[in-house]
Amino acid sequence: MKNDKIRPKNGLQLRKIGDRYMIVDSVDGATNLCDVYSLNRTAARIWEYIGENASTFDELAGWLCDTYAVEKETLTRDLERLLVQWETEGLITLIPNG
């Protein structure tokens, strides 16, 4: 995963309802509410970022370090955990880089 470009799986969309963020599956204009994934604000920003800029792990970590005041060691551990979860759930696509 570290060298692959990361982007959201096709058909998934981020929705904001009130102050909550959710990833939903949208097929043919209809929203499937059977599998809904709730995100906090930071995870939602990560989702939006990879949607606009398919990024490697290091590129994404660099953007997060520039955006948030957080220790790089903590950030990389938390980001890796999040991306593994998203990959396990089938929410992201990994594109070989190179």
All heavy atoms as an XYZ file, in Angstrom:
786
protein
N       0.825     -1.198      0.000
C       0.000      0.000      0.000
C       0.863      1.253      0.000
O       0.462      2.250     -0.582
C      -0.920      0.008      1.217
C      -1.699      1.292      1.358
S      -2.667      1.527      2.837
C      -3.764      0.182      2.807
N       2.020      1.210      0.604
C       2.834      2.423      0.772
C       3.206      3.092     -0.542
O       3.273      4.308     -0.610
C       4.103      2.101      1.563
C       3.841      1.705      2.990
C       3.899      2.871      3.884
C       3.701      2.426      5.318
N       3.870      3.458      6.251
N       3.446      2.319     -1.596
C       3.860      2.910     -2.871
C       2.719      3.079     -3.856
O       2.895      3.715     -4.892
C       4.970      2.060     -3.504
C       6.216      2.079     -2.663
O       6.579      3.090     -2.086
N       6.868      0.930     -2.557
N       1.569      2.484     -3.568
C       0.419      2.578     -4.460
C      -0.281      3.924     -4.313
O      -0.253      4.541     -3.252
C      -0.597      1.470     -4.150
C      -0.045      0.080     -4.382
O       0.823     -0.083     -5.252
O      -0.483     -0.841     -3.676
N      -0.923      4.357     -5.390
C      -1.801      5.526     -5.314
C      -3.116      5.063     -4.689
O      -3.626      3.986     -5.010
C      -2.060      6.119     -6.697
C      -0.851      6.746     -7.340
C      -0.593      8.119     -6.775
C       0.504      8.826     -7.580
N       0.686     10.194     -7.140
N      -3.661      5.872     -3.810
C      -4.883      5.544     -3.079
C      -5.983      6.479     -3.548
O      -5.790      7.701     -3.618
C      -4.668      5.730     -1.569
C      -3.474      4.893     -1.097
C      -5.925      5.405     -0.780
C      -2.888      5.351      0.224
N      -7.138      5.893     -3.858
C      -8.292      6.723     -4.220
C      -9.561      5.994     -3.791
O      -9.567      4.779     -3.611
C      -8.305      7.050     -5.706
C      -8.543      5.888     -6.605
C      -8.623      6.373     -8.061
N      -9.023      5.296     -8.921
C     -10.289      4.952     -9.176
N     -11.276      5.620     -8.641
N     -10.569      3.951     -9.979
N     -10.659      6.723     -3.642
C     -11.921      6.073     -3.286
C     -12.385      5.120     -4.381
O     -12.147      5.359     -5.563
C     -12.909      7.238     -3.157
C     -12.069      8.444     -2.943
C     -10.800      8.182     -3.697
N     -13.040      4.063     -3.983
C     -13.642      3.125     -4.934
C     -14.731      3.856     -5.718
O     -15.451      4.690     -5.166
C     -14.247      1.950     -4.162
C     -14.876      0.906     -5.031
C     -15.448     -0.194     -4.159
C     -16.563     -0.891     -4.891
N     -17.327     -1.746     -3.994
N     -14.841      3.556     -7.002
C     -15.874      4.170     -7.840
C     -17.264      3.901     -7.262
O     -17.540      2.807     -6.776
C     -15.807      3.625     -9.264
C     -14.608      4.157    -10.017
O     -14.075      5.217     -9.703
N     -14.171      3.420    -11.016
N     -18.116      4.900     -7.346
C     -19.502      4.759     -6.906
C     -19.742      5.159     -5.466
O     -20.886      5.269     -5.042
N     -18.663      5.383     -4.697
C     -18.836      5.793     -3.300
C     -18.774      7.309     -3.221
O     -17.965      7.947     -3.884
C     -17.750      5.179     -2.416
C     -17.743      3.661     -2.337
C     -16.608      3.193     -1.433
C     -19.071      3.124     -1.843
N     -19.653      7.858     -2.400
C     -19.705      9.304     -2.256
C     -19.745      9.686     -0.787
O     -20.318      8.981      0.040
C     -20.942      9.860     -2.950
C     -20.929      9.643     -4.441
C     -22.150     10.244     -5.108
O     -23.115     10.627     -4.473
N     -22.099     10.329     -6.430
N     -19.144     10.820     -0.497
C     -19.175     11.376      0.846
C     -20.387     12.294      0.956
O     -20.598     13.148      0.096
C     -17.887     12.161      1.120
C     -17.770     12.778      2.507
C     -17.654     11.683      3.570
C     -16.566     13.697      2.565
N     -21.168     12.095      1.975
C     -22.342     12.936      2.229
C     -22.209     13.551      3.621
O     -21.733     12.906      4.539
C     -23.634     12.113      2.201
C     -23.904     11.449      0.881
C     -24.540     12.440     -0.047
N     -25.080     11.753     -1.206
C     -24.799     12.108     -2.437
N     -24.014     13.105     -2.675
N     -25.330     11.447     -3.447
N     -22.642     14.795      3.740
C     -22.676     15.457      5.039
C     -24.127     15.646      5.426
O     -24.902     16.242      4.681
C     -21.962     16.794      5.002
C     -21.905     17.447      6.361
C     -21.120     18.728      6.347
C     -21.093     19.276      7.770
N     -20.637     20.653      7.807
N     -24.466     15.113      6.567
C     -25.824     15.258      7.093
C     -25.690     15.878      8.472
O     -25.187     15.239      9.400
C     -26.549     13.904      7.155
C     -26.627     13.300      5.749
C     -27.932     14.056      7.778
C     -27.157     11.898      5.685
N     -26.113     17.126      8.582
C     -25.894     17.851      9.833
C     -24.395     18.032     10.033
O     -23.698     18.520      9.160
N     -23.892     17.586     11.177
C     -22.455     17.676     11.429
C     -21.764     16.319     11.287
O     -20.646     16.131     11.713
C     -22.193     18.266     12.817
C     -22.782     17.425     13.936
O     -23.542     16.477     13.655
O     -22.473     17.718     15.100
N     -22.441     15.372     10.645
C     -21.890     14.030     10.446
C     -21.540     13.807      8.977
O     -22.194     14.316      8.085
C     -22.906     12.988     10.892
C     -23.279     13.141     12.367
C     -24.145     12.055     12.795
N     -23.372     10.818     12.662
C     -23.630      9.728     13.326
N     -24.640      9.687     14.143
N     -22.897      8.652     13.163
N     -20.506     13.018      8.779
C     -20.066     12.651      7.435
C     -20.261     11.159      7.244
O     -19.971     10.375      8.142
C     -18.578     12.982      7.239
C     -18.288     14.458      7.323
C     -17.996     15.053      8.545
C     -18.296     15.251      6.192
C     -17.718     16.410      8.633
C     -18.017     16.601      6.268
C     -17.728     17.171      7.494
O     -17.452     18.514      7.576
N     -20.734     10.785      6.061
C     -20.970      9.380      5.769
C     -20.548      9.056      4.356
O     -20.744      9.861      3.440
C     -22.443      9.040      5.946
C     -22.906      9.116      7.364
S     -24.634      8.743      7.454
C     -25.188     10.148      8.372
N     -19.993      7.856      4.188
C     -19.694      7.334      2.856
C     -20.860      6.432      2.492
O     -21.230      5.537      3.271
C     -18.387      6.528      2.847
C     -17.205      7.426      3.192
C     -18.188      5.873      1.486
C     -15.908      6.671      3.383
N     -21.427      6.680      1.324
C     -22.550      5.866      0.861
C     -22.263      5.389     -0.558
O     -21.497      5.999     -1.297
C     -23.888      6.655      0.883
C     -24.276      7.024      2.302
C     -23.815      7.885      0.008
N     -22.886      4.290     -0.919
C     -22.766      3.727     -2.260
C     -23.877      4.327     -3.111
O     -25.046      4.264     -2.751
C     -22.904      2.209     -2.184
C     -22.492      1.511     -3.462
O     -22.132      2.205     -4.428
O     -22.520      0.275     -3.486
N     -23.498      4.922     -4.226
C     -24.467      5.553     -5.110
C     -24.418      4.864     -6.465
O     -23.410      4.912     -7.157
C     -24.140      7.037     -5.266
O     -25.073      7.658     -6.102
N     -25.511      4.198     -6.825
C     -25.584      3.467     -8.083
C     -26.768      4.007     -8.884
O     -27.884      4.077     -8.382
C     -25.758      1.952     -7.826
C     -25.852      1.194     -9.131
C     -24.621      1.417     -6.978
N     -26.502      4.392    -10.106
C     -27.548      4.900    -10.995
C     -28.385      5.995    -10.347
O     -29.604      6.030    -10.484
C     -28.457      3.758    -11.470
C     -27.712      2.718    -12.283
O     -26.773      3.114    -13.006
O     -28.071      1.532    -12.202
N     -27.725      6.873     -9.592
C     -28.418      7.995     -8.973
C     -29.148      7.665     -7.695
O     -29.668      8.550     -7.028
N     -29.215      6.388     -7.316
C     -29.879      5.989     -6.077
C     -28.819      5.717     -5.011
O     -27.742      5.203     -5.305
C     -30.712      4.735     -6.300
N     -29.111      6.071     -3.792
C     -28.184      5.863     -2.687
C     -28.559      4.598     -1.937
O     -29.692      4.436     -1.502
C     -28.214      7.070     -1.733
O     -27.850      8.235     -2.480
C     -27.251      6.890     -0.587
N     -27.598      3.706     -1.814
C     -27.779      2.464     -1.069
C     -27.444      2.741      0.397
O     -26.294      3.021      0.728
C     -26.858      1.384     -1.642
C     -26.935      0.091     -0.873
O     -27.613     -0.027      0.128
N     -26.204     -0.898     -1.355
N     -28.431      2.650      1.269
C     -28.215      2.932      2.678
C     -27.967      1.667      3.505
O     -27.950      1.714      4.727
C     -29.395      3.719      3.253
C     -29.581      5.110      2.654
C     -30.811      5.784      3.222
C     -28.347      5.977      2.870
N     -27.757      0.540      2.833
C     -27.468     -0.701      3.555
C     -26.078     -0.671      4.168
O     -25.876     -1.150      5.275
C     -27.600     -1.909      2.634
S     -29.295     -2.175      2.100
N     -25.118     -0.139      3.442
C     -23.744     -0.050      3.925
C     -23.345      1.415      3.989
O     -22.985      2.017      2.980
C     -22.786     -0.805      2.996
C     -23.043     -2.297      3.001
O     -23.240     -2.853      4.093
O     -23.048     -2.889      1.916
N     -23.435      1.990      5.165
C     -23.098      3.382      5.382
C     -21.935      3.425      6.362
O     -21.934      2.727      7.364
C     -24.302      4.162      5.952
C     -23.926      5.594      6.275
C     -25.469      4.126      4.975
N     -20.932      4.227      6.048
C     -19.748      4.336      6.885
C     -19.657      5.756      7.424
O     -19.645      6.712      6.655
C     -18.492      3.989      6.073
C     -18.566      2.603      5.499
C     -19.141      2.374      4.251
C     -18.105      1.512      6.223
C     -19.228      1.093      3.734
C     -18.189      0.233      5.713
C     -18.757      0.035      4.465
O     -18.845     -1.242      3.952
N     -19.614      5.876      8.723
C     -19.565      7.173      9.380
C     -18.106      7.606      9.557
O     -17.254      6.804      9.917
C     -20.249      7.070     10.745
O     -20.220      8.313     11.397
N     -17.839      8.886      9.278
C     -16.492      9.426      9.386
C     -16.479     10.649     10.279
O     -17.449     11.409     10.307
C     -15.965      9.858      8.014
C     -15.936      8.849      6.887
C     -15.413      9.524      5.622
C     -15.074      7.667      7.237
N     -15.354     10.858     10.970
C     -15.190     12.129     11.661
C     -14.704     13.161     10.647
O     -14.454     12.846      9.487
C     -14.250     11.999     12.866
C     -12.824     11.648     12.491
O     -12.338     11.967     11.402
N     -12.130     10.983     13.395
N     -14.572     14.382     11.075
C     -14.232     15.477     10.148
C     -12.870     15.259      9.478
O     -12.712     15.503      8.281
C     -14.261     16.807     10.892
C     -13.984     17.982     10.016
C     -13.982     19.274     10.820
N     -13.414     20.338     10.024
C     -14.073     21.405      9.647
N     -15.314     21.556     10.013
N     -13.487     22.323      8.928
N     -11.884     14.798     10.241
C     -10.559     14.588      9.675
C     -10.582     13.477      8.633
O     -10.015     13.629      7.540
C      -9.541     14.265     10.783
O      -9.541     15.333     11.742
C      -8.152     14.082     10.223
N     -11.233     12.374      8.941
C     -11.336     11.272      7.974
C     -12.075     11.738      6.718
O     -11.718     11.349      5.604
C     -12.032     10.074      8.602
N     -13.087     12.577      6.889
C     -13.819     13.113      5.737
C     -12.905     13.972      4.865
O     -12.966     13.899      3.638
C     -15.030     13.920      6.201
N     -12.031     14.748      5.488
C     -11.088     15.568      4.705
C     -10.102     14.690      3.957
O      -9.739     14.977      2.819
C     -10.351     16.545      5.618
C     -11.291     17.648      6.110
C     -10.606     18.853      6.615
N      -9.819     19.519      5.577
C      -8.852     20.383      5.856
N      -8.565     20.685      7.103
N      -8.172     20.955      4.879
N      -9.667     13.590      4.582
C      -8.775     12.639      3.912
C      -9.497     12.038      2.713
O      -8.942     11.938      1.620
C      -8.299     11.546      4.891
C      -7.390     12.159      5.963
C      -7.608     10.406      4.155
C      -7.085     11.244      7.124
N     -10.750     11.645      2.908
C     -11.552     11.058      1.825
C     -11.667     12.035      0.656
O     -11.497     11.664     -0.504
C     -12.928     10.667      2.357
C     -13.767      9.960      1.348
C     -14.687     10.514      0.494
C     -13.737      8.570      1.054
N     -15.237      9.552     -0.300
C     -14.673      8.337      0.027
C     -13.030      7.486      1.564
C     -14.916      7.083     -0.502
C     -13.270      6.225      1.045
C     -14.208      6.031      0.016
N     -11.983     13.284      0.961
C     -12.104     14.296     -0.087
C     -10.768     14.486     -0.806
O     -10.736     14.609     -2.027
C     -12.562     15.635      0.512
C     -14.003     15.618      0.976
C     -14.392     16.884      1.727
O     -13.521     17.497      2.379
O     -15.580     17.232      1.675
N      -9.684     14.506     -0.052
C      -8.362     14.721     -0.632
C      -8.001     13.612     -1.604
O      -7.563     13.893     -2.721
C      -7.307     14.842      0.472
C      -5.955     15.232     -0.062
C      -5.652     16.570     -0.307
C      -4.985     14.277     -0.341
C      -4.415     16.941     -0.814
C      -3.744     14.635     -0.848
C      -3.464     15.965     -1.077
O      -2.240     16.329     -1.589
N      -8.174     12.348     -1.202
C      -7.808     11.256     -2.113
C      -8.772     11.183     -3.295
O      -8.428     10.646     -4.335
C      -7.667      9.894     -1.397
C      -8.987      9.426     -0.797
C      -6.535      9.929     -0.388
C      -8.965      8.007     -0.232
N      -9.979     11.723     -3.123
C     -10.916     11.790     -4.246
C     -10.464     12.785     -5.299
O     -10.680     12.604     -6.489
N      -9.823     13.852     -4.857
C      -9.345     14.884     -5.769
C      -7.919     14.622     -6.240
O      -7.530     15.057     -7.319
C      -9.404     16.249     -5.080
C     -10.813     16.690     -4.746
C     -10.844     17.922     -3.854
O      -9.767     18.475     -3.534
O     -11.947     18.322     -3.453
N      -7.128     13.959     -5.394
C      -5.702     13.754     -5.668
C      -5.317     12.332     -5.281
O      -4.884     12.106     -4.157
C      -4.838     14.697     -4.821
C      -5.299     16.125     -4.856
O      -5.089     16.795     -5.838
N      -5.940     16.589     -3.802
N      -5.475     11.379     -6.182
C      -5.014     10.027     -5.860
C      -3.580     10.154     -5.377
O      -2.747     10.767     -6.043
C      -5.107      9.116     -7.077
N      -3.290      9.650     -4.192
C      -2.017      9.908     -3.537
C      -1.403      8.648     -2.973
O      -2.123      7.731     -2.579
C      -2.228     10.886     -2.370
O      -2.831     12.064     -2.798
N      -0.064      8.643     -2.899
C       0.608      7.565     -2.177
C       0.468      7.837     -0.682
O       0.094      8.944     -0.266
C       2.109      7.499     -2.526
O       2.744      8.695     -2.076
C       2.330      7.286     -4.009
N       0.810      6.847      0.109
C       0.764      7.003      1.559
C       1.623      8.191      1.985
O       1.178      9.027      2.770
C       1.245      5.716      2.239
C       1.169      5.774      3.732
C       0.028      5.368      4.398
C       2.240      6.239      4.481
C      -0.062      5.428      5.782
C       2.165      6.305      5.863
C       1.013      5.895      6.510
N       2.843      8.271      1.470
C       3.751      9.351      1.864
C       3.235     10.723      1.435
O       3.379     11.698      2.169
C       5.148      9.109      1.308
C       5.862      7.971      2.021
O       5.488      7.621      3.159
O       6.813      7.420      1.423
N       2.648     10.815      0.246
C       2.073     12.088     -0.205
C       0.919     12.510      0.702
O       0.810     13.676      1.082
C       1.584     11.974     -1.648
C       2.684     11.817     -2.668
C       2.201     11.406     -4.038
O       1.065     10.897     -4.177
O       2.981     11.578     -4.990
N       0.089     11.547      1.052
C      -1.044     11.835      1.927
C      -0.568     12.235      3.320
O      -1.061     13.203      3.896
C      -1.962     10.612      1.992
C      -3.283     10.753      2.718
C      -4.099     11.928      2.215
C      -4.083      9.466      2.596
N       0.423     11.515      3.843
C       0.975     11.848      5.162
C       1.599     13.237      5.148
O       1.443     14.007      6.105
C       1.998     10.798      5.588
N       2.301     13.585      4.069
C       2.886     14.915      3.950
C       1.836     16.006      3.954
O       1.986     17.042      4.617
N       0.751     15.782      3.203
C      -0.343     16.762      3.179
C      -0.947     16.924      4.578
O      -1.200     18.044      5.032
C      -1.414     16.328      2.178
C      -2.656     17.153      2.268
C      -2.831     18.440      1.823
C      -3.893     16.769      2.865
N      -4.116     18.865      2.101
C      -4.791     17.852      2.749
C      -4.342     15.607      3.487
C      -6.086     17.809      3.231
C      -5.640     15.567      3.961
C      -6.495     16.652      3.834
N      -1.144     15.809      5.267
C      -1.719     15.877      6.617
C      -0.792     16.608      7.584
O      -1.260     17.391      8.416
C      -2.043     14.477      7.133
C      -3.251     13.821      6.479
C      -3.279     12.327      6.789
C      -4.537     14.491      6.932
N       0.510     16.355      7.485
C       1.468     17.060      8.348
C       1.441     18.560      8.085
O       1.566     19.360      9.010
C       2.875     16.511      8.142
S       3.179     14.945      8.980
N       1.277     18.939      6.820
C       1.194     20.357      6.476
C      -0.115     20.982      6.946
O      -0.182     22.171      7.226
C       1.317     20.558      4.958
C       2.710     20.255      4.435
O       3.664     20.177      5.242
O       2.843     20.072      3.199
N      -1.170     20.176      7.020
C      -2.503     20.675      7.356
C      -2.765     20.714      8.861
O      -3.404     21.635      9.360
C      -3.578     19.799      6.665
O      -3.331     19.795      5.265
C      -4.976     20.326      6.934
N      -2.265     19.712      9.583
C      -2.533     19.581     11.012
C      -1.226     19.607     11.799
O      -0.216     19.088     11.348
C      -3.252     18.262     11.310
C      -4.607     18.155     10.665
C      -4.779     17.467      9.473
C      -5.714     18.741     11.247
C      -6.026     17.359      8.875
C      -6.970     18.649     10.653
C      -7.111     17.963      9.469
O      -8.343     17.868      8.889
N      -1.275     20.169     12.980
C      -0.119     20.147     13.875
C      -0.160     18.839     14.660
O      -0.835     18.735     15.681
C      -0.157     21.342     14.821
N       0.546     17.838     14.138
C       0.538     16.526     14.766
C       1.901     15.877     14.553
O       2.566     16.143     13.551
C      -0.607     15.647     14.193
C      -0.408     15.369     12.735
C      -0.770     14.369     14.959
N       2.314     15.068     15.517
C       3.573     14.332     15.387
C       3.504     13.381     14.209
O       2.524     12.652     14.053
C       3.802     13.485     16.638
C       4.630     14.117     17.693
C       4.903     13.132     18.824
O       5.064     11.918     18.589
O       4.948     13.616     19.951
N       4.554     13.354     13.404
C       4.559     12.504     12.213
C       4.413     11.025     12.585
O       3.726     10.275     11.898
C       5.812     12.718     11.383
C       5.762     11.950     10.089
C       6.813     12.350      9.120
C       6.583     11.576      7.837
N       7.249     12.117      6.720
N       5.029     10.591     13.681
C       4.941      9.194     14.099
C       3.492      8.806     14.431
O       3.005      7.769     14.001
C       5.836      8.963     15.317
C       6.016      7.521     15.687
C       7.027      7.361     16.805
O       8.159      7.857     16.667
O       6.661      6.748     17.828
N       2.806      9.661     15.166
C       1.402      9.419     15.506
C       0.543      9.442     14.257
O      -0.310      8.579     14.047
C       0.899     10.487     16.508
O       1.704     10.433     17.679
C      -0.556     10.272     16.873
N       0.794     10.432     13.398
C       0.023     10.562     12.171
C       0.163      9.332     11.290
O      -0.835      8.801     10.817
C       0.489     11.804     11.402
C      -0.230     12.038     10.086
C      -0.561     13.500      9.942
C       0.591     11.559      8.919
N       1.380      8.856     11.076
C       1.561      7.714     10.177
C       0.920      6.456     10.741
O       0.336      5.673     10.000
C       3.049      7.463      9.856
O       3.785      7.298     11.055
C       3.626      8.598      9.043
N       1.002      6.268     12.044
C       0.364      5.096     12.669
C      -1.158      5.163     12.491
O      -1.785      4.189     12.086
C       0.739      5.021     14.150
C       0.213      3.797     14.864
C       0.576      3.770     16.340
N       0.032      4.934     17.035
C       0.777      5.867     17.639
N       2.089      5.787     17.634
N       0.206      6.888     18.244
N      -1.746      6.314     12.784
C      -3.198      6.464     12.672
C      -3.669      6.386     11.225
O      -4.696      5.786     10.920
C      -3.662      7.777     13.300
C      -3.498      7.808     14.812
O      -3.264      6.734     15.423
O      -3.597      8.912     15.392
N      -2.907      6.992     10.305
C      -3.271      6.964      8.889
C      -3.200      5.539      8.347
O      -4.089      5.112      7.620
C      -2.354      7.894      8.088
C      -2.601      7.961      6.587
C      -4.027      8.417      6.284
C      -1.580      8.883      5.920
N      -2.171      4.812      8.716
C      -2.051      3.428      8.253
C      -3.224      2.590      8.749
O      -3.817      1.824      7.992
C      -0.735      2.815      8.714
C      -0.520      1.431      8.159
C       0.879      0.918      8.419
O       1.583      1.442      9.300
O       1.271     -0.030      7.717
N      -3.596      2.771      9.998
C      -4.737      2.033     10.562
C      -6.023      2.372      9.812
O      -6.809      1.492      9.475
C      -4.864      2.340     12.053
C      -5.931      1.535     12.755
C      -6.012      1.776     14.253
N      -5.485      3.048     14.681
C      -4.561      3.199     15.639
N      -4.078      2.168     16.272
N      -4.137      4.405     15.976
N      -6.242      3.655      9.521
C      -7.441      4.078      8.803
C      -7.481      3.486      7.395
O      -8.497      2.935      6.970
C      -7.505      5.603      8.718
C      -8.640      6.191      7.888
C      -9.993      5.903      8.551
C      -8.437      7.684      7.688
N      -6.366      3.573      6.686
C      -6.342      3.079      5.307
C      -6.477      1.564      5.229
O      -7.135      1.045      4.319
C      -5.078      3.553      4.603
C      -4.981      5.067      4.382
C      -3.634      5.436      3.777
C      -6.127      5.594      3.544
N      -5.897      0.847      6.182
C      -6.080     -0.611      6.226
C      -7.546     -0.936      6.459
O      -8.112     -1.830      5.823
C      -5.174     -1.254      7.300
C      -5.593     -2.681      7.599
C      -3.719     -1.213      6.859
N      -8.195     -0.194      7.345
C      -9.631     -0.405      7.595
C     -10.430     -0.133      6.322
O     -11.292     -0.925      5.952
C     -10.114      0.497      8.723
C     -11.593      0.342      9.022
C     -12.068      1.306     10.101
O     -11.298      2.060     10.676
N     -13.353      1.283     10.366
N     -10.144      0.970      5.647
C     -10.859      1.292      4.413
C     -10.606      0.239      3.337
O     -11.519     -0.132      2.608
C     -10.465      2.673      3.911
C     -11.080      3.818      4.672
C     -11.986      3.732      5.689
C     -10.841      5.196      4.477
N     -12.316      4.990      6.134
C     -11.633      5.898      5.409
C     -10.019      5.917      3.617
C     -11.639      7.300      5.491
C     -10.028      7.301      3.692
C     -10.834      7.983      4.619
N      -9.379     -0.253      3.262
C      -9.069     -1.288      2.277
C      -9.819     -2.579      2.613
O     -10.400     -3.211      1.727
C      -7.563     -1.549      2.234
C      -7.181     -2.576      1.194
C      -5.691     -2.852      1.157
O      -4.985     -2.573      2.143
O      -5.239     -3.359      0.124
N      -9.848     -2.954      3.872
C     -10.558     -4.154      4.314
C     -12.046     -4.051      4.007
O     -12.673     -5.029      3.601
C     -10.338     -4.379      5.829
O      -8.935     -4.527      6.065
C     -11.072     -5.606      6.321
N     -12.608     -2.874      4.168
C     -14.033     -2.650      3.911
C     -14.333     -2.482      2.414
O     -15.487     -2.364      2.020
C     -14.522     -1.412      4.672
C     -14.451     -1.525      6.178
C     -15.454     -2.502      6.753
O     -16.484     -2.767      6.115
O     -15.205     -3.009      7.861
N     -13.300     -2.423      1.596
C     -13.499     -2.266      0.151
C     -13.855     -0.856     -0.265
O     -14.498     -0.647     -1.300
N     -13.424      0.131      0.516
C     -13.785      1.516      0.240
C     -12.787      2.237     -0.655
O     -13.124      3.254     -1.266
C     -13.936      2.292      1.552
C     -14.978      1.751      2.532
C     -14.958      2.565      3.813
C     -16.356      1.747      1.908
N     -11.554      1.743     -0.708
C     -10.538      2.398     -1.512
C      -9.982      1.451     -2.568
O     -10.085      0.240     -2.445
C      -9.383      2.968     -0.649
C      -8.732      1.859      0.200
C      -9.865      4.121      0.197
C      -7.507      2.325      0.987
N      -9.416      2.069     -3.586
C      -8.752      1.338     -4.658
C      -7.274      1.700     -4.603
O      -6.923      2.868     -4.436
C      -9.342      1.757     -6.023
O     -10.732      1.442     -6.043
C      -8.646      1.060     -7.165
N      -6.424      0.689     -4.738
C      -4.979      0.903     -4.776
C      -4.505      0.760     -6.210
O      -4.783     -0.247     -6.860
C      -4.261     -0.082     -3.863
C      -4.712     -0.077     -2.406
C      -3.960     -1.146     -1.617
C      -4.510      1.293     -1.764
N      -3.821      1.764     -6.707
C      -3.347      1.791     -8.078
C      -1.819      1.698     -8.038
O      -1.182      2.567     -7.431
C      -3.771      3.090     -8.787
C      -5.279      3.277     -8.695
C      -3.289      3.114    -10.216
C      -5.743      4.687     -8.994
N      -1.239      0.660     -8.656
C       0.224      0.564     -8.652
C       0.850      1.846     -9.192
O       0.419      2.379    -10.218
C       0.512     -0.624     -9.562
C      -0.748     -1.443     -9.524
C      -1.865     -0.448     -9.378
N       1.826      2.349     -8.490
C       2.481      3.603     -8.849
C       3.795      3.279     -9.544
O       4.734      2.829     -8.929
C       2.721      4.446     -7.591
C       3.197      5.841     -7.894
O       2.980      6.334     -8.989
N       3.836      6.458     -6.945
N       3.833      3.535    -10.830
C       5.100      3.317    -11.522
C       4.994      2.580    -12.793
O       4.177      2.068    -13.355
